[in-house]
Amino acid sequence: MRAEAQAHVDQINAALALLRRFLDWDRALRRLDELNNRVEDPNLWNDAKQAQEVMRERRRLDEAITATRTIERDLADNIELIEMAEAEGDAAMADDAAAALAQLADRAEQDKVKALLAGEADANDTYIEINSGAGGTESNDWASMLQRMYQRWAERHGLKVELIDQHSGEQAGIKSATLLLKGENAYGYAKTESGVHRLVRISPYDSSARRHTSFASVWVYPVVDENIDIEINESELRIDTYRASGAGGQHINTTDSAVRITHLPTGIVVQCQNQRSQHKNRAEAFNQLRARLYEAELQKREAEANATAAAKTDIGWGHQIRSYVLQPYQLVKDLRTGVTSTAPSDVLDGDLDRFMAAALSQRVTGETVEVEDVD
């Protein structure tokens, strides 16, 4: 078998091994049989909430098992086709089978990522909160670059993006922004981006053309749906109203329509000013607060699980500092992986999928995942 085709076979087998390991294959098959039997029980539908949970689990488990079996079957068929073509000396058939293996390898990687998104809230919509750090105007500009990166990444993956809150910098960029991403597995894909992002570049705002280091924090937390109960004691909240900034017309800039809520026990602060009415901004701010509290609980559970599993002491790249350097000719390089992007407004935009997939694999398996450099 050709080296290129063998490389695709090895990649597919590695993806299948990870899928089976993650699913705990034998247990997953037994669990699917149990769920199928429960679905056939007419008494299940007496409790609509329980029935929805069973159907949701059944659907996701069935999709993961079916995808794995389909990849295994297609892999065996293409290997057999290549062996037949090589035995008969049919180069055209071998080329077609090798091309099919390349497509199958891409599909296996996509299915692997989808299967890894099996966390409690991975399927939910998500908030992405960006805050500029030390560095003044330079950090504000860096925060706006990150905002554009996540917006473009989400749009290219069919996610709907809403701007919940934004505070512009004095000269350029933004001080903070909150995005709401709506779509399947939005939180699962984005959650590994949480952490501090650092950029080193020659500042366009420095007349002496000196190198500046800028920081921005990115925090990702899931939207809490009606199936998740989060208790909030309003006596532990401080609610402030203020005038919204930015475009929006005379009404939105002359009334105290913006809302800021502080959760006193945890110090969590959320705010919203994108709606014209204070009532709607208040409701959205409460949604953000519930999401932040839920995300904090998820992190607590994950930390406890990692503490009891020696093989999973690293909770993933998303909670470390991610560094970038902006080189001459508008090249952005991720110092951690060496991956380079050619447009500052698209920082790692084309490679974000690969980083997220690698980080998700590391979170599940506890193994370090290497990301190769790209030309």
PyMOL commands that set and color helices and strands:
alter all, ss='L'
color gray80, all
select helices_A, chain A and resi 3-23+25-39+42-46+48-88+91-116+137-156+186-193+234-236+249-254+278-308+310-312+317-319+344-346+352-365
alter helices_A, ss='H'
color red, helices_A
select strands_A, chain A and resi 126-132+160-168+174-182+195-202+211-222+237-242+258-263+268-272+322-327+331-334+340-341
alter strands_A, ss='S'
color yellow, strands_A
deselect
rebuild
show_as cartoon
